Amino acid sequence: MSEEPFYIVMNHVEEHENGDATYTFDMSDKAAQSVIEEGLTLLLYCGISKVDLQDVYDWILKQGGNDEDAT
């Protein structure tokens, strides 16, 4: 029995006049389950430590050397 592949593919990007964008993805069931589990874990850690989710995203961008304001 072969294991299901893990994949996430961005299919479409729709840019909006206000600068926002809508992204459409396809992913395997295994990838979707992982995204759900990791997302819930992140939310729980933020809640327990009373850290705003945006602060986490900003911190991650700073780790990669991105000095742009992420908001």
N, C-alpha and C positions, 0 to 999 in steps of 0.2 A: 504494500500500500504506500503510495507516494504522498509526501507532505505537501499541503497547499502552499503555493508561493506567496511570499509577502510582498505586496506592491502598493504603491500610492502613485497615481498619475494625475497631473494637472491637465485637464482636457480643454478648458476654456477660461479666458479672462475677458470680462466685460468692464471696460473703463467707463466711469461716469463723469459728467461735466464738472462735478464738485471736487474731483480728484480722488474719490473713492473707487473701489473696484470690487467686482463680484467674481469669485473664483469657483470653478466647478471641478471636482475631483472624482476619480474612480479609484476604488481600493478593494483589496481582497478582504474577505471576512476576517481573516487573521489580523490584517492591518487595522481594520475598523475596531476590533476588540481591543487591540493594543492602544489605539488612540483614546478610546473611551476610558480604559483603565488608567493610563498615564494622566489624562486630563482630570479625572476625578481625584487621583492622588495629589496632583498639583493644587487643586482647589481645597482639598482637605488640609494640606500642609499650610497653605496661605491662611485658611481660617483659624487653624490651631495657633499659628504664630502671629496672627493679627497683622499680616503683611498684605498690602493691596496687590492684586494681580498685575496691574500696570507697572508697579515698582519692580516686580519680578521680570517682566518683559524688558523694561529699561535696563536692568542690571545685566541681563543676558546680552543685549546689544552692546553694552559697554565692554563686555568681556571679549568681544570680537573686534574691538578697536573702532566701532562705529560711534562717532561723536555727535551724530545728528540726534535731534530731539525726536523720540519715538512716539510722541503723542499726537 
